[in-house]
Amino acid sequence: MKRLGWIAIVLVAALPAWGAKKITVAELKTTLEDMQKQSKNDADVAAALKQLELSEQLTHVTMNSLVSFVPGPLSTEQVYVLEARSAQLPPPASDLPTAAAPDAAAQKALLDKAADYVSKTYTQLPALTATKTTIRFQDNVEAAAPSSGLVGGGKDLSVGPAIVSPFQFIHYINSTEAQVTSEHGVEKLPSEKDKTPWGSNRMIALQEPDPSLGTVFQEAQAVGDIKWLRWESVNGKQTAVFTFSVPKKKAHMAVNVCCFPDVEQAGKAQFTSASGATPGGSPGGPGGAKGNFQTATSWHNYKVSVPYHGELFINPETGIVVRMITQAELKSSEVVHQVDTRVDYGPATVDGKPLVVPMRTVVNTEVVPNGDSGLAGAYSTRRTLFTSEYKNYTSGAK
């Protein structure tokens, strides 16, 4: 019985750190309050939070209100993870505006205003350069080792002291900083080849830029499937939320994730008996083997064009899209199960001109790290969360 109990503990410990118990934001607050009353330390609170998953969005405002209940940097980090992981979910019903939905004519007028903004303003944005700081959280892996090929260079992250002890909890991996360019609102791929050993370093890389607002809006509009969903408060302003769906025949969303293994066995081995004969020689003899028998692993990208659905958040006064959510519709039989992206747009002044540009992105992913190879004789998944902030916008591509 003791041995079975120990095995059970090992199996629980081997489960992904991404929590299985779903709770509401109100329940999260109650949980934190209860642990504070029990004088739980930072590590204990963080460990408890790692077992949770929110069923609704933890907004920045609500997250900040929980600061007084969080005892230290480890638990602060986990609250930040909960906020980012819930980014594509609707907030609690109590946080939603109570205004009635606009009628059909008003909805059409609002969408027409948004279409005008996207086509005449957003997709006409000039060439821009910005500093993109990305932090990565991942299950089943500690902070990035030097052999991973990753060098942390992220600065000015808005997550407070949450990243001071990355080796103590597996979710935080690293932060990186890069200069990115965009034109007409579309981020460009880096001109230099990425030499990081993705896949073999137990990490993935997203090798397509975030979905383009211009392309997504145009495809959703062409399909004619943009529908009213709800009002929501974004940055303190009542915002119209519309849902949309783009089928595969009309979709041009590319998913390109690196990298997954192909395992090939090559060479030849000859088995012999103790006397040097081939198998079937002396019964019970201590046979042996000689020859050249090797296992080779090559790494490849997963590339596919997929249907998708999502939400558009529109300022009803200006038609400006302040947020976009896209969720790729991927097959469970493939090595990539999830790529959900949220892009928040905000104001920036470039060369004295006010522009609305991407300010923050959150991408939730789930992949099968061993691909189709069957490595380790098991089917497993890995979740990786990317959050990025864009700062220091300047004109021109550098």
C-alpha positions in Angstrom: 0.0 0.0 0.0 2.8 2.4 0.8 4.4 1.8 -2.6 1.1 2.4 -4.4 0.8 5.7 -2.5 4.2 6.8 -3.4 3.5 5.9 -7.1 0.4 8.0 -6.9 2.3 11.0 -5.6 4.9 10.6 -8.4 2.2 10.5 -11.0 0.5 13.6 -9.6 3.9 15.4 -9.6 4.4 14.5 -13.2 1.2 16.1 -14.4 1.6 19.4 -16.3 1.6 22.4 -13.9 -1.2 24.1 -15.7 -4.1 23.7 -13.3 -7.1 21.5 -13.8 -9.5 23.0 -11.3 -11.6 25.8 -12.9 -12.7 28.7 -10.7 -14.3 32.1 -11.2 -12.5 35.4 -10.5 -14.6 35.8 -7.3 -13.5 32.4 -6.1 -9.9 33.3 -6.8 -10.2 36.3 -4.6 -11.8 34.2 -1.8 -9.0 31.6 -2.2 -6.4 34.3 -1.8 -8.2 35.8 1.2 -8.4 32.5 2.9 -4.7 31.7 2.4 -3.8 35.1 3.8 -5.9 34.4 6.9 -4.0 31.1 7.2 -0.7 32.9 6.9 0.4 30.8 4.0 3.8 31.7 2.7 4.8 32.8 -0.8 5.8 29.3 -2.0 2.6 27.7 -0.7 0.3 30.3 -2.3 2.1 30.0 -5.6 1.9 26.2 -5.5 -1.9 26.4 -4.9 -2.4 28.9 -7.7 -0.6 26.7 -10.2 -3.4 24.1 -9.7 -6.1 26.6 -10.8 -7.6 27.7 -14.1 -9.9 30.6 -14.5 -13.3 30.2 -16.2 -13.5 33.9 -16.9 -11.2 36.8 -17.7 -9.0 38.3 -14.9 -8.7 41.9 -16.0 -5.8 44.1 -15.2 -8.0 46.2 -12.9 -9.1 43.2 -10.9 -5.6 41.7 -10.9 -4.2 44.9 -9.4 -6.9 44.7 -6.7 -5.5 41.3 -5.6 -2.0 42.6 -4.8 -2.7 43.0 -1.1 -3.5 39.3 -0.8 -0.4 38.1 -2.6 2.6 37.4 -0.2 5.5 37.5 -2.5 7.1 37.3 -6.0 6.4 33.6 -6.7 2.6 34.0 -6.1 2.6 37.4 -7.9 4.0 35.5 -10.9 1.2 32.9 -10.8 -1.4 35.6 -10.6 0.1 37.2 -13.7 0.0 33.8 -15.4 -3.7 33.4 -14.5 -4.4 36.9 -16.0 -2.6 36.2 -19.2 -4.0 32.7 -19.6 -7.6 34.0 -19.3 -7.0 36.8 -21.7 -9.3 35.4 -24.4 -12.2 34.7 -22.1 -15.1 37.1 -21.3 -14.9 38.9 -17.9 -17.4 38.1 -15.1 -21.0 38.9 -15.9 -21.0 41.5 -13.1 -18.3 43.5 -14.9 -20.2 43.8 -18.1 -22.1 46.9 -19.0 -25.9 46.6 -18.6 -26.8 48.7 -21.7 -29.2 47.0 -24.1 -27.8 45.6 -27.4 -28.1 48.0 -30.4 -30.7 47.2 -33.0 -29.8 45.7 -36.3 -29.4 49.1 -38.0 -27.2 50.5 -35.3 -25.0 47.3 -35.4 -24.6 47.7 -39.2 -23.7 51.4 -38.8 -21.1 50.4 -36.2 -19.6 47.7 -38.4 -19.5 50.1 -41.4 -17.6 52.6 -39.2 -15.1 49.9 -38.2 -14.7 48.8 -41.8 -13.9 52.4 -42.8 -11.4 52.7 -40.0 -9.6 49.4 -40.9 -9.4 50.1 -44.6 -8.7 53.8 -44.6 -6.6 54.2 -41.4 -5.2 51.0 -39.9 -4.1 49.3 -43.1 -2.6 52.6 -44.3 -0.2 52.8 -41.3 3.4 53.7 -42.4 6.5 51.6 -41.9 7.1 51.4 -38.2 9.8 50.0 -35.8 9.1 49.1 -32.2 10.7 47.3 -29.3 9.0 44.0 -28.6 9.5 42.4 -25.2 8.3 38.9 -24.9 8.1 36.7 -21.9 7.5 32.9 -22.1 5.8 30.6 -19.6 5.8 26.9 -20.2 4.9 23.7 -18.3 7.3 20.9 -17.7 10.4 23.0 -18.2 12.4 25.1 -15.8 14.0 28.4 -16.7 16.0 28.3 -19.9 19.4 26.7 -19.7 22.3 28.2 -21.6 22.2 25.3 -24.1 18.7 26.3 -25.2 20.1 29.0 -27.4 18.0 31.6 -25.8 19.5 34.8 -24.3 17.2 36.9 -22.0 17.2 40.5 -22.9 13.8 41.7 -21.9 13.5 45.0 -20.0 10.8 47.2 -18.6 8.3 44.4 -18.1 5.1 45.5 -16.4 4.7 42.4 -14.2 6.4 43.8 -11.1 8.8 41.6 -9.2 7.2 38.3 -10.5 10.3 37.2 -12.5 13.0 37.5 -9.8 13.3 33.7 -9.1 12.5 31.9 -12.3 14.2 28.6 -11.3 11.8 28.1 -8.4 8.7 27.7 -10.5 8.5 26.0 -13.9 6.1 28.4 -15.6 8.5 31.3 -16.2 11.1 30.5 -18.8 12.7 33.8 -20.0 12.2 37.2 -21.4 13.6 38.4 -24.7 13.7 41.8 -26.5 13.9 42.5 -30.2 13.4 45.3 -32.7 10.5 44.5 -35.0 9.2 46.3 -38.1 5.7 46.6 -39.5 4.1 48.1 -42.6 0.4 48.7 -43.2 -0.2 47.3 -39.7 1.4 43.9 -40.5 4.5 42.8 -38.6 7.3 41.5 -40.7 9.4 38.4 -40.1 13.0 39.0 -39.1 15.5 39.3 -42.0 18.1 37.2 -40.2 17.8 33.5 -39.9 16.9 32.2 -36.4 19.7 29.8 -35.3 18.0 28.8 -32.0 17.7 25.0 -31.8 13.9 25.0 -31.3 12.4 21.7 -30.6 15.6 20.1 -29.4 15.8 22.7 -26.6 12.3 21.5 -25.5 10.7 24.8 -26.6 8.7 26.0 -29.6 8.8 29.1 -31.7 5.9 30.8 -33.5 7.3 31.6 -36.9 4.4 33.6 -38.3 3.6 37.1 -37.1 0.4 37.8 -35.1 -2.8 37.8 -37.3 -3.3 41.0 -39.2 -6.3 43.1 -38.3 -6.7 44.1 -41.9 -6.8 40.6 -43.2 -9.0 39.2 -40.4 -11.6 42.0 -40.7 -11.7 41.7 -44.5 -12.1 37.9 -44.4 -14.8 38.0 -41.7 -16.6 40.8 -43.6 -16.5 38.9 -46.9 -17.9 35.8 -45.2 -20.7 37.9 -43.8 -20.6 36.2 -40.4 -19.8 39.1 -38.1 -22.5 39.0 -35.4 -23.3 41.1 -32.3 -22.1 39.4 -29.0 -22.1 41.9 -26.1 -21.0 45.2 -24.6 -17.7 45.1 -22.6 -15.7 47.6 -20.8 -12.2 48.1 -22.2 -9.9 50.7 -20.6 -12.9 52.1 -18.8 -14.9 52.7 -22.0 -18.0 50.8 -23.2 -17.0 48.8 -26.2 -19.0 46.8 -28.7 -17.9 43.1 -29.1 -18.7 41.2 -32.3 -18.0 37.6 -33.0 -17.0 36.1 -36.4 -16.0 32.8 -38.0 -14.0 32.3 -41.2 -14.2 28.8 -42.8 -11.2 27.1 -44.3 -12.1 27.9 -47.9 -12.0 31.6 -47.1 -9.3 31.6 -44.5 -5.7 32.7 -45.0 -4.5 32.2 -41.5 -1.1 30.5 -41.5 0.1 28.5 -38.5 3.9 27.8 -38.5 5.3 26.3 -35.4 8.9 25.1 -34.9 9.9 22.4 -34.3 8.9 18.7 -34.1 11.0 15.6 -34.4 11.1 13.0 -37.1 13.0 9.9 -35.8 14.6 7.7 -38.4 16.6 4.5 -37.8 19.4 3.7 -40.2 22.2 1.2 -40.5 22.4 -2.6 -40.2 23.0 -4.9 -37.2 23.9 -8.6 -37.4 23.0 -10.8 -34.4 25.2 -13.9 -33.7 25.5 -16.7 -31.3 28.5 -17.3 -29.0 30.2 -19.4 -31.8 29.8 -16.6 -34.3 26.8 -18.2 -36.1 23.7 -16.4 -37.0 20.6 -16.8 -34.8 19.5 -20.4 -34.4 23.0 -21.6 -33.4 23.7 -23.1 -30.0 20.6 -23.0 -27.8 21.0 -20.8 -24.8 24.3 -19.4 -26.0 25.1 -15.8 -25.1 24.4 -14.2 -28.4 25.8 -10.8 -29.4 25.4 -8.1 -32.1 27.7 -6.1 -34.2 27.3 -3.5 -37.0 26.2 0.1 -37.4 22.7 0.8 -36.1 21.8 4.4 -35.4 18.8 6.6 -34.6 18.7 10.0 -36.2 16.4 12.8 -35.3 15.6 15.6 -37.7 13.4 18.6 -36.8 10.6 20.1 -38.9 8.1 22.9 -38.8 4.4 22.3 -38.6 2.8 24.5 -41.3 -0.9 24.7 -42.2 -3.6 27.2 -43.3 -6.5 26.9 -40.9 -10.1 28.1 -40.4 -10.5 30.3 -37.4 -13.0 32.3 -35.3 -12.8 35.1 -32.8 -14.0 38.5 -31.6 -13.6 42.2 -32.6 -13.8 44.9 -29.9 -14.9 48.2 -31.5 -15.1 51.7 -30.0 -18.7 52.7 -30.9 -17.9 56.4 -31.2 -14.9 56.1 -33.5 -15.0 52.7 -35.1 -11.5 52.0 -33.9 -10.8 48.3 -33.2 -9.2 48.3 -29.7 -8.8 44.5 -29.4 -8.9 41.4 -31.6 -9.1 37.7 -30.6 -8.4 34.9 -33.0 -8.6 31.2 -32.3 -7.2 28.8 -34.9 -9.4 25.7 -35.5 -6.9 22.9 -35.3 -7.4 19.2 -35.4 -6.7 17.1 -32.3 -4.9 14.6 -34.4 -2.2 17.1 -35.4 0.9 18.1 -33.4 -0.4 21.6 -32.8 -3.7 21.7 -30.9 -4.1 25.4 -30.0 -3.0 28.8 -31.1 -5.2 31.5 -29.5 -4.1 35.1 -29.9 -5.3 38.3 -28.4 -4.0 41.7 -29.7 -4.7 44.9 -27.8 -4.3 48.2 -29.7 -3.6 51.5 -28.2 -2.4 55.1 -28.9 1.2 56.0 -29.8 2.6 59.2 -31.0 5.1 58.8 -33.9 6.8 61.9 -35.4 4.1 64.0 -33.7 1.2 62.1 -35.2 -1.2 60.1 -33.1 -1.5 56.4 -34.3 -3.3 53.3 -33.0 -1.0 50.4 -33.0 -0.5 47.0 -31.3 0.5 47.5 -27.7 0.2 44.0 -26.2 -0.3 40.4 -27.4 -1.1 37.2 -25.5 -0.8 33.9 -27.3 -1.9 30.6 -25.7 -0.6 27.4 -27.4 -0.7 23.6 -26.9 1.4 21.2 -28.9 2.5 17.6 -28.8 6.3 18.1 -28.3 7.3 14.7 -29.5 5.4 15.1 -32.7 4.6 11.8 -34.5 7.7 10.1 -33.3 6.3 8.4 -30.3 9.4 9.4 -28.3 9.4 8.2 -24.7 6.6 5.8 -25.6 4.0 8.3 -24.5 1.6 10.9 -25.8 2.0 14.2 -24.0 1.2 17.8 -24.6 3.0 21.0 -23.7 1.4 24.4 -23.1 3.3 27.6 -23.8 2.1 31.1 -23.0 3.7 34.1 -24.7 3.0 37.7 -23.7 4.5 40.6 -25.6 4.6 44.3 -25.1 5.4 46.9 -27.9 7.1 50.2 -26.9 9.2 53.0 -28.4 7.5 53.2 -31.8 9.4 55.1 -34.4 8.8 55.7 -38.1 10.6 53.8 -40.8 12.0 50.2 -41.0 15.5 49.9 -39.4 
